[in-house]
Amino acid sequence: MLRFSVLALALLTAACGGREAAMPQFIETGNPALLSEWGMMASDGRSLVLSDGVVPYDLNTPLFSDYAHKQRTIWMPEGVSATYRENDVLDFPVGTVITKTFYYPRTGTPDEVRSTLETAPGWRPDGLDLAGIRLVETRILVHRESGWVALPYVWNADQTDAELRRAGEIIRLTASDADGREQDFAYAVPNANQCAGCHAVNNTTRQIQPIGPAPRHINRDYAYAGGAQNQLEHLYAAGYLGDWPGAEATPRAVNYLDTTTPLDARARDYLDINCAHCHNPSGPADTSGLHLQHDAPTGPNLGLCKLPIAAGGGTGGRRFGIMPGEPEESILLYRMETNDPGAMMPELGRAIRHEEGIALIRQWIWELDADCQARG
């Protein structure tokens, strides 16, 4: 099978004034000080372009991160490919480099950004036009012989490169919503330990791994330069994915905003991508007894009529994790609504509320049917 090659080489030369295209590379040891040393993308401050062989992808329902828009990519060296796993993240080989670039539409100065779900200027065949865009950070996950390593890079003021910040960083931004309301917030670039807080999905091994690129999350079309194509099919054709059963035989998560799909599926898939990397039987939140995977059995482990085990003072004075028919009496909703650092969920990755997610979970709880009082 021939390794797919995107058209970034010619496009980068055109978009960046004739500069030589960046060359992706796997760096087995050491932590490069600059994002450009990985060669996954290049920017001249006017356009950000992916390099040859770097494949973009998206999720059916993405993880919420303070309304930041994200560009996700996968790259692998020649001669290796991922293995299909139906109920887990693809098994990526050593040498894989996954990137996630966080950016906002600007409304004024570089520190004034838009905090709504409105469409941001997206990736075109000639790159991401940076006019009106604030690049914030690019996170790299690289699969080395010793395991996965997470490295956060913060973009400079000229938006020409990003610098390694292993200790993390706080970036002060002012967000405005669709109604013009403004809110100052502290965007947190995670440090190395915080990266592990989400990506170490098994609390026993504490080994980090990717979260998003599981078949059910990426089984969807993407608008590539050559036209729309199913992402798994595209990875297969590129030589980045071994045998797989085809799109129709692959599970597919729903888009939580798609009101043509059942409310329960939308809510469960939203909780799965946003919460289940911690809230699963072996995850970092295993002591809570709250399991939020998309296929977790309905009942106390899902939070229904469940008394809190490890919530401490984070209950908001509410008795049950989820009180069916009573969203305002449910701890789960309270922890999504509050910005109290000692109670809010997720603990990492947000400083402001996700209003659309809150509305979805409120409606889901409202329509659930069970009698907690009968259970004592």
C-alpha positions in Angstrom: 0.0 0.0 0.0 1.4 3.4 -0.9 1.8 6.0 1.8 -0.6 8.9 1.2 1.1 12.2 0.6 -0.8 15.4 1.2 -0.1 18.4 -1.1 1.5 20.5 1.6 4.9 20.7 0.0 3.7 22.7 -3.0 1.1 24.5 -0.9 3.6 25.6 1.7 6.0 27.0 -0.9 3.1 29.0 -2.4 1.6 30.2 0.9 4.9 31.1 2.6 6.7 33.0 -0.1 8.8 30.2 -1.5 10.3 28.9 1.7 11.4 25.3 1.8 8.8 23.0 3.3 9.2 21.6 6.8 10.0 17.9 7.0 8.3 15.9 9.7 10.5 13.8 11.9 10.3 11.4 14.8 12.6 12.6 17.7 13.3 9.6 19.9 15.2 11.4 22.7 15.3 14.9 24.0 12.6 17.6 24.0 13.0 20.2 21.2 12.8 23.8 22.4 10.8 24.8 19.3 7.7 23.3 17.7 9.3 23.9 14.3 12.0 21.3 15.1 9.4 18.5 14.8 8.5 19.7 11.2 4.8 18.9 11.5 3.7 22.4 10.4 5.2 25.8 9.5 4.1 29.4 9.8 5.3 32.7 8.5 2.9 34.6 10.7 0.4 34.9 7.9 -0.5 31.3 7.2 0.0 28.0 9.1 0.4 25.0 6.8 0.7 21.3 7.6 3.8 19.5 6.2 3.9 16.6 3.7 2.3 13.5 5.1 0.8 15.1 8.2 -2.9 14.1 8.1 -5.6 16.3 9.8 -8.6 14.8 11.6 -11.5 15.8 13.8 -13.8 14.2 16.3 -17.6 13.6 16.1 -18.0 15.2 19.5 -14.9 17.1 20.7 -13.5 17.7 24.2 -14.5 21.1 25.5 -11.5 23.4 26.2 -12.8 26.9 27.0 -14.3 27.2 23.5 -10.9 26.9 21.8 -10.9 25.6 18.3 -8.5 22.8 17.5 -6.6 21.4 14.6 -5.6 17.7 15.2 -3.1 15.8 13.1 -1.4 12.4 12.9 2.0 11.6 11.3 3.9 8.3 11.2 7.3 7.4 9.8 7.5 5.3 6.7 6.9 1.6 7.1 4.6 1.6 10.1 0.9 1.9 10.7 -1.7 1.8 13.4 -3.7 -1.3 14.4 -7.5 -1.1 14.5 -9.1 -1.6 17.9 -12.9 -1.3 17.9 -13.4 -0.3 21.5 -10.2 1.6 22.2 -7.9 4.2 20.8 -6.1 3.0 17.6 -2.9 1.2 18.5 -0.3 3.6 17.2 3.2 2.4 16.5 6.4 3.8 18.0 7.3 6.9 15.9 3.8 8.3 15.8 3.5 12.0 16.4 0.0 13.5 17.2 -0.5 17.2 17.4 -3.4 19.4 18.6 -3.3 23.1 17.9 -5.6 25.4 20.0 -6.7 28.7 18.5 -9.4 31.3 18.8 -11.0 33.8 16.4 -9.9 37.3 17.5 -12.3 40.1 18.1 -9.8 42.9 18.7 -6.3 42.7 20.2 -4.6 39.3 20.3 -5.9 38.8 23.8 -9.6 39.5 22.9 -11.1 36.3 21.6 -14.5 34.8 20.7 -16.0 32.3 23.1 -18.8 30.8 21.2 -19.4 27.8 18.9 -19.5 30.0 15.8 -17.4 28.8 13.0 -13.8 29.9 13.1 -11.7 30.4 10.0 -10.7 26.9 9.1 -8.0 25.0 7.3 -8.0 25.6 3.6 -5.9 23.7 1.0 -3.4 26.6 1.3 -3.3 26.5 5.1 -4.9 28.4 8.0 -5.2 32.1 7.3 -4.0 33.7 10.5 -5.6 37.0 9.9 -8.1 37.3 12.8 -6.7 34.2 14.5 -5.0 33.9 17.9 -2.8 30.8 18.0 -2.4 29.7 21.6 -0.6 26.4 21.9 0.2 23.2 20.2 0.4 20.0 22.2 2.5 17.1 20.9 2.1 13.4 21.8 5.0 11.4 20.6 5.2 7.6 20.9 8.7 6.7 21.9 10.1 3.3 22.9 9.6 4.2 26.5 6.0 5.1 25.9 4.0 8.2 25.1 5.4 11.7 26.0 3.3 14.9 26.1 5.0 18.2 25.3 3.1 21.6 25.3 4.3 24.4 23.0 3.1 28.1 23.4 3.0 30.2 20.2 5.0 33.4 20.1 3.5 36.9 19.5 4.4 36.8 15.8 2.7 33.4 15.4 5.8 32.1 13.6 6.8 29.4 16.0 5.9 27.9 19.4 8.2 27.4 22.4 8.3 24.4 24.8 6.7 25.1 28.1 7.0 21.9 30.2 6.1 23.8 33.3 2.9 25.0 31.7 1.8 28.6 31.4 -1.2 30.8 32.2 -2.4 33.1 29.4 -4.8 35.9 30.2 -7.6 36.3 27.6 -10.8 38.2 27.4 -13.6 36.2 25.8 -16.8 37.6 24.3 -19.9 35.6 23.5 -22.4 35.9 20.7 -24.3 38.6 22.7 -21.2 40.7 23.3 -20.8 39.8 26.9 -17.1 39.8 28.0 -15.4 37.6 30.5 -11.7 37.6 31.5 -10.3 34.2 32.0 -7.0 32.4 32.6 -6.3 29.9 29.8 -4.1 27.2 31.3 -1.5 25.5 29.2 -0.9 22.2 31.1 2.4 21.2 32.6 3.8 17.7 32.2 2.0 16.3 35.3 -1.3 17.8 34.2 -1.0 16.2 30.8 -0.7 12.9 32.6 -3.8 13.8 34.7 -6.0 13.3 31.7 -4.0 11.1 29.4 -3.1 8.4 32.1 -6.4 6.7 31.6 -5.4 3.7 33.7 -4.8 4.7 37.3 -2.7 1.6 38.0 -0.1 1.8 35.2 -0.3 5.7 34.9 1.0 5.4 31.4 -0.3 8.1 29.1 -1.9 7.6 25.8 -4.0 9.4 23.2 -7.7 9.9 24.1 -9.5 11.1 21.0 -8.5 9.0 18.0 -10.7 5.9 18.8 -12.6 4.5 15.9 -16.0 5.7 17.2 -14.8 9.2 17.7 -13.1 9.6 14.2 -15.6 7.6 12.1 -16.7 10.6 10.2 -16.0 12.6 7.0 -13.3 15.3 6.8 -12.9 18.0 4.1 -9.4 17.2 2.8 -7.7 19.1 0.0 -8.8 16.4 -2.4 -12.4 16.3 -1.2 -14.5 14.9 1.6 -13.6 11.4 2.7 -14.2 9.2 5.8 -11.3 9.7 8.1 -10.6 6.0 8.8 -10.8 5.3 5.1 -8.4 8.1 4.5 -5.9 6.8 7.1 -6.2 3.3 5.6 -5.5 4.6 2.1 -2.6 6.6 3.5 -1.0 3.5 4.9 -1.5 4.9 8.4 -4.0 2.2 9.4 -3.9 -1.6 8.9 -7.0 -3.8 8.3 -10.3 -2.4 9.5 -13.9 -3.5 8.8 -15.0 -0.4 6.9 -17.0 2.6 8.0 -20.4 0.8 8.2 -19.0 -1.9 10.5 -17.2 0.6 12.7 -18.9 2.2 15.8 -19.7 5.9 15.4 -20.2 8.4 18.2 -22.8 11.1 17.5 -22.3 14.9 17.3 -23.7 16.2 20.6 -25.2 19.2 18.8 -27.1 17.0 16.2 -30.7 17.2 17.4 -31.8 14.6 14.9 -30.1 11.9 17.0 -31.5 10.6 20.3 -30.9 12.8 23.3 -29.5 9.8 25.3 -26.9 9.1 22.7 -25.9 12.8 22.5 -25.6 13.1 26.3 -23.7 9.8 26.7 -21.2 10.6 24.0 -20.6 14.0 25.4 -19.9 12.6 28.8 -17.7 9.9 27.2 -15.3 12.3 25.5 -15.3 14.9 28.2 -15.3 12.8 31.3 -14.7 9.0 30.8 -10.9 9.3 30.5 -11.0 9.8 34.3 -14.4 8.4 35.2 -14.1 4.7 34.2 -13.5 1.7 36.4 -9.7 1.9 36.2 -9.3 5.6 35.6 -7.9 8.4 37.8 -11.4 9.0 39.3 -11.9 5.3 40.1 -12.6 6.0 43.8 -15.6 8.1 42.8 -17.5 5.0 41.6 -18.9 7.2 38.8 -18.5 5.6 35.3 -19.2 7.8 32.3 -18.2 5.8 29.3 -20.7 5.8 26.5 -21.6 2.2 27.2 -21.6 2.2 31.0 -24.7 0.4 32.4 -27.5 2.7 33.4 -27.8 2.8 37.2 -25.8 4.0 40.2 -22.4 3.8 38.5 -23.7 6.2 35.9 -24.7 8.5 38.7 -28.4 7.8 38.8 -29.6 8.0 42.4 -26.0 7.6 43.5 -24.8 9.0 46.8 -21.4 10.8 46.5 -18.3 8.8 47.6 -15.4 11.1 47.0 -16.9 14.5 46.1 -15.9 16.1 49.4 -17.3 19.7 49.5 -18.1 19.6 45.7 -21.7 18.4 46.0 -23.2 21.9 45.9 -25.5 20.7 48.7 -27.1 18.2 46.4 -27.8 14.6 47.4 -27.4 12.4 44.3 -24.9 12.4 41.4 -27.9 12.4 39.1 -31.5 12.8 40.3 -33.7 11.9 37.4 -36.1 14.6 36.5 -34.4 17.0 38.8 -31.3 18.5 37.1 -31.0 21.3 39.6 -30.7 18.7 42.3 -28.0 16.7 40.6 -24.3 16.9 41.6 -23.2 16.2 38.1 -24.8 19.3 36.7 -23.6 21.5 39.6 -20.0 20.5 38.9 -20.4 21.4 35.2 -21.9 24.7 36.1 -19.6 25.9 38.8 -16.3 27.7 38.3 -15.2 27.0 41.8 -11.7 25.4 41.4 -12.4 23.0 44.2 -15.7 21.7 42.7 -15.8 22.2 39.0 -15.5 19.4 36.5 -13.5 18.7 34.5 -10.8 19.7 37.0 -8.4 20.6 34.2 -8.9 22.2 30.8 -11.5 24.7 31.5 -11.9 28.1 33.2 -15.3 29.0 31.8 -18.6 27.1 31.5 -19.6 25.1 28.5 -23.1 26.5 28.1 -24.2 24.1 25.3 -22.9 21.1 27.2 -24.7 22.2 30.4 -27.9 22.7 28.4 -27.6 19.2 26.9 -27.0 17.4 30.3 -29.7 19.4 32.0 -32.3 18.3 29.4 -31.0 14.7 29.5 -31.4 14.6 33.3 -34.8 16.2 33.1 -36.0 13.4 30.8 -34.5 10.5 32.8 -37.1 8.4 34.6 -36.3 6.9 38.1 -37.4 7.5 41.7 -34.4 8.2 43.9 -36.6 8.7 47.0 -37.9 5.1 46.7 -34.3 3.9 47.0 -33.8 5.8 50.2 
